Amino acid sequence: MTEKQRWFYLILFWIVNFCLGSFYAWSIYSSWLADLYTQMAGQTVSVASLTYIFSIGAALNPVAMVLAGGLTDRFGPRLALFIGGIVMAVGYLLMSLSTGPMMLLLGFGVCLGLGSGTSVIATVTSAVKLFPDKRGFAGGSVGAFYGIGSVCLPPLANYLAGNIGISSTLFIYSVACAVIILVSAFLIRLPASRSAQTSQKADNNNLVWYQMIRTGRFWAMFVLFIAGTLSPLMLFSQTVTVAQTQIGLSISVAVFTISALALANTTARFLGGAISDKLGRVFTLGSAVALAIFGLVLLSLAGIGDSLLFFAGLVCIGAGFGSFVGVFPGYTAEQFGPANASMNYGVLALAFSVSGILGPNIIAMTVSDGHYQTAYFIAMIISAIGLAAAFVCRRLEVRQVTSNSVI
């Protein structure tokens, strides 16, 4: 494959992931749809009553990554992208036609959850395979465009909903997803990374998922992934509320905490991946965990009026999270081989689901009279465990290199 071809495919992956970032416009969708359902039903439908739908979508995301990961390894990214694009488009179409929570559950919770996860795993891991010499940059840059989409597309959805209505907005998003993702899939001609004959076989350089999970490296990486993503996921769903209660910010200022997290997250996805190409994956991930711990310390010290300290803490935590998302696809391919990288990363990404369950529950169960210090302290302890996991990862990595050199 020529250099021009692989860069062309990488740009297509960037475009697709920008589109996939619309998943995180949920707060906009739910706000407008709750008002619509209230008008249609004649009784109040609150945004809070729809929150479980987002949780289901987020939970199905990594499940789809596991399923589509094997599909991508076996047939290449094209088929997975066709499936993901169609499911995403159907999801938005159902949302545009919805008159109540049940159809919204099918549209967003099921279709967008599965479609987004399918498309993400197909693009990110394929980019990593395309650039074996720049795996961190490739995976990080694709993840960064997902982050850019999550910053740009929610305001666009809000603007359109205010002018043409939420139903028409969702229909436009349905058409846009179908065109962008399906056309990109049509243009992608990448071979499978493993054949039918080798799909159930493994060697020292390319492990199958069930052999991967028997290694100490996998479990050290799994714990590290949980530790690196828990504190951001703990805060993502509560940032505005925390800013109002802990710091005393007005709602008009508190909403900027979401932008601070998103921008730090997006920037770090790109920079973290690129830095890991130069300084190493484990060093970058360990540094990201340390940065998150520092951010938690800043948050724990922030009180009423300490907005600068609070925003600085959020930026540190968002950057730590972005680094993990940017680095881990390439790190997985390096440790367990590129042939089954899509499936293997999908399995490792289940750690993301664990963090998504633990994080929000930790902050919900420990908050007391607007004080979140207990949640911050628990997150610091878990992050410290992540530093220990990073040390173990490095030791196992050195041992593996030594073993291979002896052989």
C-alpha positions, -999 to 999 in steps of 0.1 A, spaced: 0 0 0 13 34 -9 18 62 16 -9 83 -2 -34 54 2 -30 49 39 -33 86 46 -64 87 24 -80 59 46 -69 77 78 -87 109 67 -118 88 60 -116 74 95 -113 110 109 -144 120 90 -164 90 102 -154 95 138 -163 132 137 -198 120 127 -198 94 155 -192 122 181 -228 130 177 -235 102 202 -225 127 230 -251 152 221 -274 132 243 -280 161 267 -293 181 238 -315 153 224 -330 144 258 -337 180 267 -357 187 235 -373 153 234 -385 155 270 -403 187 261 -418 171 230 -430 140 249 -445 163 276 -465 181 250 -477 150 233 -485 130 264 -500 158 284 -480 150 314 -445 159 325 -416 138 311 -384 149 328 -348 147 314 -338 127 345 -364 100 337 -347 94 303 -312 90 318 -313 52 318 -315 53 280 -281 69 278 -267 44 303 -280 15 281 -264 31 250 -231 35 268 -232 0 281 -239 -15 246 -211 5 231 -182 -18 243 -204 -49 237 -206 -39 200 -168 -33 200 -162 -69 210 -186 -83 184 -175 -59 156 -138 -64 165 -138 -100 154 -157 -90 123 -131 -63 114 -102 -87 119 -119 -114 98 -132 -92 69 -116 -58 72 -133 -26 83 -156 -22 53 -184 -46 64 -184 -34 100 -187 2 88 -216 -7 65 -234 -23 94 -225 5 119 -236 32 95 -269 16 88 -276 9 124 -267 45 133 -289 59 106 -319 37 117 -313 49 153 -316 85 144 -346 78 122 -364 61 151 -355 90 174 -369 115 149 -402 95 147 -404 88 185 -434 99 205 -422 84 238 -393 69 257 -397 33 243 -389 43 207 -361 65 221 -347 35 239 -347 16 206 -332 45 186 -306 58 210 -301 31 236 -299 2 212 -292 14 177 -268 43 185 -251 23 212 -244 -6 189 -238 14 158 -214 38 174 -193 10 190 -192 -10 158 -180 20 137 -154 31 163 -137 -3 166 -136 -7 129 -119 27 123 -96 31 153 -80 -4 151 -77 -3 113 -59 30 116 -35 14 141 -29 -15 117 -23 9 88 5 28 107 26 2 125 53 28 127 30 55 142 4 35 161 0 60 189 -5 89 164 -29 69 142 -52 57 170 -50 90 189 -58 111 159 -89 91 150 -100 93 187 -93 130 186 -118 135 157 -144 116 177 -138 141 205 -140 171 181 -173 158 169 -185 155 205 -176 192 210 -190 206 177 -221 185 170 -241 191 202 -243 229 197 -252 223 161 -281 200 172 -293 226 197 -292 253 170 -311 232 145 -337 220 171 -344 256 180 -350 266 144 -366 235 127 -375 213 156 -359 183 172 -376 157 150 -363 174 118 -329 177 133 -327 140 141 -338 132 106 -310 153 92 -285 135 115 -299 102 102 -293 112 66 -259 126 74 -247 94 92 -260 73 64 -242 93 37 -209 99 55 -204 65 70 -217 44 41 -198 64 14 -166 61 35 -172 24 38 -176 21 1 -143 39 -5 -124 17 19 -106 -13 4 -86 -27 32 -79 -65 35 -86 -86 66 -58 -88 91 -64 -125 96 -77 -153 73 -103 -179 80 -75 -204 85 -57 -183 111 -88 -169 128 -87 -194 156 -50 -198 158 -24 -178 177 13 -175 178 37 -157 201 32 -125 181 -6 -126 175 -28 -139 203 -65 -148 200 -87 -131 226 -92 -162 247 -54 -167 249 -49 -130 256 -71 -131 287 -49 -159 301 -19 -137 302 -7 -115 331 -2 -86 307 -39 -85 299 -51 -83 335 -25 -56 343 -36 -36 313 -73 -42 322 -67 -28 357 -47 1 343 -75 9 318 -101 10 347 -79 32 368 -72 56 340 -109 61 330 -127 59 363 -123 94 376 -132 111 343 -163 89 339 -172 97 375 -172 134 367 -186 135 331 -222 129 342 -220 153 372 -197 181 361 -222 209 360 -238 199 392 -205 196 410 -194 231 397 -226 246 410 -227 230 444 -190 228 453 -177 260 437 -209 280 436 -208 287 399 -239 299 381 -254 276 355 -243 299 327 -206 295 338 -209 259 350 -218 247 315 -183 256 304 -170 228 326 -182 204 299 -163 223 273 -131 223 294 -133 185 299 -141 179 262 -113 201 248 -87 186 272 -99 151 263 -98 158 226 -64 174 226 -49 146 247 -62 119 224 -40 133 197 -10 144 218 -10 113 240 -9 90 211 19 109 194 39 112 226 36 75 232 53 68 198 83 87 211 84 80 248 66 46 251 31 35 258 34 26 295 53 58 303 26 79 286 -2 60 304 15 62 338 20 99 333 -17 102 324 -27 85 356 -4 108 376 -19 138 359 -54 126 368 -43 122 405 -30 157 405 -63 169 390 -82 151 418 -60 168 444 -68 202 428 -106 194 429 -105 183 465 -88 216 475 -112 238 455 -139 255 475 -165 282 470 -152 307 445 -121 287 435 -131 284 399 -96 286 385 -85 257 407 -115 237 398 -111 242 360 -75 233 362 -84 200 379 -109 192 353 -84 199 325 -59 175 341 -85 148 345 -99 153 309 -63 151 295 -56 119 314 -87 103 300 -80 114 264 -45 99 267 -59 65 276 -83 65 247 -56 76 223 -29 52 234 -46 20 242 -55 8 207 -19 9 196 -7 -5 229 -30 -35 225 -18 -42 190 18 -40 202 13 -64 231 -9 -90 215 -3 -86 178 -20 -67 150 -38 -97 134 -65 -98 161 -61 -63 173 -97 -52 167 -112 -81 187 -86 -79 214 -91 -41 219 -128 -47 221 -123 -71 249 -100 -48 268 -125 -19 263 -149 -38 286 -128 -21 313 -144 11 301 -178 -3 310 -166 -12 345 -154 24 350 -187 37 336 -206 17 362 -183 23 392 -175 60 386 -210 76 386 -220 53 415 -191 63 436 -199 100 434 -236 94 438 -232 73 470 -206 95 487 -217 131 481 -228 148 513 -242 183 514 -224 194 483 -191 179 494 -173 155 470 -140 150 488 -148 114 497 -154 106 460 -122 123 450 -102 104 477 -116 70 465 -107 79 429 -72 88 440 -68 54 456 -80 36 425 -57 58 404 -28 49 426 -36 12 419 -34 22 383 2 35 388 11 1 403 -6 -16 373 15 5 350 47 -6 368 36 -42 365 28 -37 328 63 -23 323 80 -52 341 60 -78 321 68 -59 289 105 -61 297 103 -97 306 85 -105 273 112 -86 253 139 -105 271 122 -138 266 118 -132 228 154 -121 225 166 -154 242 144 -174 218 
